[in-house]
Amino acid sequence: MKEDELELDTLGEKKTALFVIISDTDDTFNFVVSIMYSQLFNLLCDKADDEYGGRLPVHVRCLLDEFANIGLIPKFEKLIATIRSREISACIILQAQSQLKSIYKDNADTIVGNCDSTLFLGGKERTTLKELSESLGKETIDLYNISETRSNQKSFGLNYQKTGKELMSQDEITVMDGGKCIYQLRGVRPFLSDKFDITKHKNYKFLEDYDKRNIFDIEKYLQRKDEVKLKESMVVEILDE
């Protein structure tokens, strides 16, 4: 960390892939990642305002997988409301919505409210199921009540009425088919959809699942990078002599 190799302010100027890998069991240095994200958003917003009239030339998409393990990003509830206009988006991926509330407390609802789309892949956490069921709304169903009275003279009664029912109740969401997902987009009614089969994607052949030779070994990459730096420094020393 003694040198700046990330050049965060250039991410919105050219196509770049930045991978942030942290331990999912040891959170000792998670605060470093939180600071990095905070600096990233602030730098890109300033860059967009000062040099590009408020919008970055290249859209920056942050795929925040296991968002709860990153730790608290300072003022994230305010950042997520302002970064969209600068061509920056954040995809928050959680195991359960309660994880967000445990970290951001009362600001969790603000963060969710600034996300235009929600994709539910499955789960059984009660808070998530309850809020999802309520957000899906209700449907109108026909209700028939048939009554029969047995005595010397039989009598029958038929009662018909319309009533409301949850589009999907919590127990229905819990047992939802694993190949299905629920997608909600602002301004559009939510819908049930099939999950995409990744093996049918045109770039699937580049993944490790397709061919083990496609694996990216970060340790070997960093080792080769250090060797290149060492050779460069040796060349500089020879030239100086």
RALIN-V164543 format. One record per residue. N is the residue number from 1. RES is the residue in three letters. OMEGA is omega in whole degrees, 0 to 359 (999 if undefined). Layout:
N | RES | OMEGA
N | RES | OMEGA
This chain:
1 | MET | 181
2 | LYS | 179
3 | GLU | 178
4 | ASP | 179
5 | GLU | 186
6 | LEU | 183
7 | GLU | 186
8 | LEU | 184
9 | ASP | 180
10 | THR | 184
11 | LEU | 181
12 | GLY | 182
13 | GLU | 180
14 | LYS | 181
15 | LYS | 184
16 | THR | 174
17 | ALA | 179
18 | LEU | 181
19 | PHE | 178
20 | VAL | 185
21 | ILE | 179
22 | ILE | 180
23 | SER | 178
24 | ASP | 178
25 | THR | 181
26 | ASP | 183
27 | ASP | 183
28 | THR | 185
29 | PHE | 178
30 | ASN | 181
31 | PHE | 179
32 | VAL | 179
33 | VAL | 178
34 | SER | 178
35 | ILE | 180
36 | MET | 179
37 | TYR | 178
38 | SER | 177
39 | GLN | 181
40 | LEU | 181
41 | PHE | 181
42 | ASN | 180
43 | LEU | 182
44 | LEU | 177
45 | CYS | 178
46 | ASP | 179
47 | LYS | 180
48 | ALA | 183
49 | ASP | 187
50 | ASP | 188
51 | GLU | 187
52 | TYR | 175
53 | GLY | 175
54 | GLY | 181
55 | ARG | 179
56 | LEU | 181
57 | PRO | 179
58 | VAL | 182
59 | HIS | 179
60 | VAL | 181
61 | ARG | 180
62 | CYS | 177
63 | LEU | 188
64 | LEU | 179
65 | ASP | 184
66 | GLU | 185
67 | PHE | 182
68 | ALA | 181
69 | ASN | 179
70 | ILE | 186
71 | GLY | 184
72 | LEU | 174
73 | ILE | 184
74 | PRO | 176
75 | LYS | 182
76 | PHE | 179
77 | GLU | 176
78 | LYS | 181
79 | LEU | 184
80 | ILE | 178
81 | ALA | 185
82 | THR | 185
83 | ILE | 184
84 | ARG | 182
85 | SER | 179
86 | ARG | 183
87 | GLU | 176
88 | ILE | 178
89 | SER | 180
90 | ALA | 176
91 | CYS | 183
92 | ILE | 182
93 | ILE | 184
94 | LEU | 172
95 | GLN | 179
96 | ALA | 183
97 | GLN | 179
98 | SER | 178
99 | GLN | 180
100 | LEU | 181
101 | LYS | 180
102 | SER | 181
103 | ILE | 186
104 | TYR | 174
105 | LYS | 184
106 | ASP | 180
107 | ASN | 181
108 | ALA | 180
109 | ASP | 178
110 | THR | 180
111 | ILE | 179
112 | VAL | 181
113 | GLY | 180
114 | ASN | 176
115 | CYS | 184
116 | ASP | 182
117 | SER | 179
118 | THR | 179
119 | LEU | 180
120 | PHE | 183
121 | LEU | 181
122 | GLY | 180
123 | GLY | 181
124 | LYS | 177
125 | GLU | 192
126 | ARG | 182
127 | THR | 179
128 | THR | 181
129 | LEU | 181
130 | LYS | 181
131 | GLU | 179
132 | LEU | 180
133 | SER | 180
134 | GLU | 182
135 | SER | 178
136 | LEU | 178
137 | GLY | 183
138 | LYS | 174
139 | GLU | 179
140 | THR | 179
141 | ILE | 176
142 | ASP | 182
143 | LEU | 179
144 | TYR | 175
145 | ASN | 179
146 | ILE | 179
147 | SER | 179
148 | GLU | 178
149 | THR | 181
150 | ARG | 177
151 | SER | 177
152 | ASN | 177
153 | GLN | 181
154 | LYS | 176
155 | SER | 180
156 | PHE | 176
157 | GLY | 179
158 | LEU | 180
159 | ASN | 183
160 | TYR | 177
161 | GLN | 176
162 | LYS | 181
163 | THR | 180
164 | GLY | 179
165 | LYS | 178
166 | GLU | 178
167 | LEU | 171
168 | MET | 179
169 | SER | 183
170 | GLN | 180
171 | ASP | 177
172 | GLU | 178
173 | ILE | 181
174 | THR | 183
175 | VAL | 179
176 | MET | 180
177 | ASP | 181
178 | GLY | 178
179 | GLY | 181
180 | LYS | 175
181 | CYS | 178
182 | ILE | 182
183 | TYR | 178
184 | GLN | 178
185 | LEU | 182
186 | ARG | 179
187 | GLY | 182
188 | VAL | 177
189 | ARG | 180
190 | PRO | 180
191 | PHE | 178
192 | LEU | 185
193 | SER | 174
194 | ASP | 174
195 | LYS | 182
196 | PHE | 176
197 | ASP | 187
198 | ILE | 181
199 | THR | 180
200 | LYS | 180
201 | HIS | 183
202 | LYS | 181
203 | ASN | 181
204 | TYR | 183
205 | LYS | 180
206 | PHE | 183
207 | LEU | 179
208 | GLU | 180
209 | ASP | 181
210 | TYR | 182
211 | ASP | 182
212 | LYS | 179
213 | ARG | 180
214 | ASN | 183
215 | ILE | 178
216 | PHE | 181
217 | ASP | 184
218 | ILE | 181
219 | GLU | 179
220 | LYS | 180
221 | TYR | 180
222 | LEU | 179
223 | GLN | 178
224 | ARG | 179
225 | LYS | 178
226 | ASP | 179
227 | GLU | 178
228 | VAL | 179
229 | LYS | 181
230 | LEU | 179
231 | LYS | 179
232 | GLU | 180
233 | SER | 178
234 | MET | 179
235 | VAL | 179
236 | VAL | 179
237 | GLU | 180
238 | ILE | 180
239 | LEU | 180
240 | ASP | 179
241 | GLU | 999
